[in-house]
Amino acid sequence: MIRLVLMIPTLDRGGAEKQLTLLATHLPRDHFDVTVCTLTRDGPYREELERAGIPIVSLGKRWKIDPLAWRRTVRFLREHRPDIVHTWLFAANAYGRSAALAAHVPHIVGAERCADHWKVWHELAIDRFLARRSDRLVTNSVGVVEFYARHGISADRFVVIPNAIEPYVPPSESTAPNWRQELGLPADAKLVGAVGRLWPQKRTEDLIWASELLRVVRDDVFFLFAGEGPQRRSITALRDTLKLQGRVFLLGHREDVPDWLEQLDLFWTASGYEGQSNAVMEAMRAGLPVIASDLPGHRELITPGETGWLVPVGDRAEFARRARWVLEHPQEAAATGQAAARRMAEAFSVQTMVDRYIAFYEEIVSGTARSPADATS
């Protein structure tokens, strides 16, 4: 039995949180004793973990630098005595791995889930320091490996395990609003959607401008944006300045996104950087044609012209041009969406991801992977 602690800042609705929950709830119980540890607070995924009988420990970190929370983490790890601590996202990577070192945990694994362009020199220095003292690092995308290799972490420290997506089950009785009726739109209106946090990484303003360009040539297209974030006010102001209030709808945070994806005619995302986008994977799973910014993580999901389309980052005109083509070629768009759904089912299943993690954890515990002592020699 491998005693495993999965540590993450919160259980909010996010990509890393979702992948951790899928992993924790699908690892075989006869081989893994799993505990989920939240550094700051829990969140919506707590309910799913509790239904699966996964213990959850909250450490109550309150400040960016919180020595008391770090000491609680060390104490918890000393008492729990896991074989592996696997940390996810920067705060947990920093606090969790350093605490695991202090608690003499036998095996330490970090997870880098995104090409984190927001990190400044001291955060990257912490990453490099702890990478040398971790057995391995796990990521979901070759693009993330390339990013950290440019910042001084050797690529051979990483293991790439792609994200997983659960099978798509169309809702029998969707609780999601019928957006054409809810917003007073024509029954034959074309709906283009995006899902993501409203903050700089997602480059939502590019899609607002692309919406304006597309509106000029087609008056039957409407745009739905699901998500909240610090740019809500500026995105709303841009929309209103362009007089798109009746054309672009900011829906805020939604718990029912999978239920209303099937109402869309097209999904698009303009992110400036990603690891491997759960939103794109969900849209592809639902059989939607997808237009995404040309990033390494998106390239691992989308084969242009076969399972979607890629557009240079920041090219608003090309987003609009490509969206117009997709909407004007419904048969080709439908075929592309069907191919995307097949790719998700065949290459990104939950069982495939879990099997890779099982093999990885067994390699760590058996000693066939390099130890922290090897890494620092």
Sequence and secondary structure as in RCSB ss.txt:
>XXXX:A:sequence
MIRLVLMIPTLDRGGAEKQLTLLATHLPRDHFDVTVCTLTRDGPYREELERAGIPIVSLGKRWKIDPLAWRRTVR
FLREHRPDIVHTWLFAANAYGRSAALAAHVPHIVGAERCADHWKVWHELAIDRFLARRSDRLVTNSVGVVEFYAR
HGISADRFVVIPNAIEPYVPPSESTAPNWRQELGLPADAKLVGAVGRLWPQKRTEDLIWASELLRVVRDDVFFLF
AGEGPQRRSITALRDTLKLQGRVFLLGHREDVPDWLEQLDLFWTASGYEGQSNAVMEAMRAGLPVIASDLPGHRE
LITPGETGWLVPVGDRAEFARRARWVLEHPQEAAATGQAAARRMAEAFSVQTMVDRYIAFYEEIVSGTARSPADA
TS
>XXXX:A:secstr
 EEEEEEES  SSSHHHHHHHHHHHHS TTTEEEEEEESS   THHHHHHHTT  EEE    SSS HHHHHHHHH
HHHHH  SEEEEESHHHHHHHHHHHHHTT SEEEEE  S  TT  HHHHHHHHHHHTTSSEEEES HHHHHHHHH
TT  GGGEEE           SS  S  HHHHTT  TT EEEEEES SSGGG HHHHHHHHHHHHHH SSEEEEE
E   TTHHHHHHHHHHTT TTTEEEEES S HHHHHTT SEEEE  S  SS HHHHHHHHTT  EEEE  HHHHT
T  BTTTBEEE TT HHHHHHHHHHHHH HHHHHHHHHHHHHHHHHHS HHHHHHHHHHHHHHHHHT S  HHHH
H 
